[in-house]
């Protein structure tokens, strides 16, 4: 059996033992490839009246395969595209000192899932404890199609503890390439086919001893 497009479906493998009336054909898809129709051609050949499939070079002047007969059957396969999930590399857990200011966390390995998919990607972030690391103070800097970006977080003043789980949500535009629902298309949710993955890491804010405080004391004057 052969495939008409080995860029989508590699040449199939046939499993058959004579004189069975059934057999099996299996085929593999090329990773991330889709399209079609791809025509699969199956050729069935018998051994002829002499029951010899191939010509015997020792019998000069006689082609034993000349009386073989064959039948060809074809069928088509359409490989339907499926949205590959976006990717992001794991982020290691870390610690940061109390009142340590804004911290940058590198983000790498960001893709829309497959090189042959034309889909934008967005990344959002949230915190499991806003009293220590407020979600409102999380900032993601990323621009598609870059494979890297940055997350910035800022602990709340005088807050410490944890671990606080930071959740990164990576979303691609799906097969239609649209990240958001278009309210003008009332019966169609363009975001329904979006691919979504999450990556989590923990941040512990370590306690730092604050300087002692005292209210200001005004200057005074007294009689001698």
Helices and strands as residue ranges (DSSP letters): E 2-3, E 13-15, E 24-26, E 35-45, E 70-79, E 94-97, E 102-107, E 121-127, G 135-137, E 139-141, E 149-154, E 161-172, E 196-206
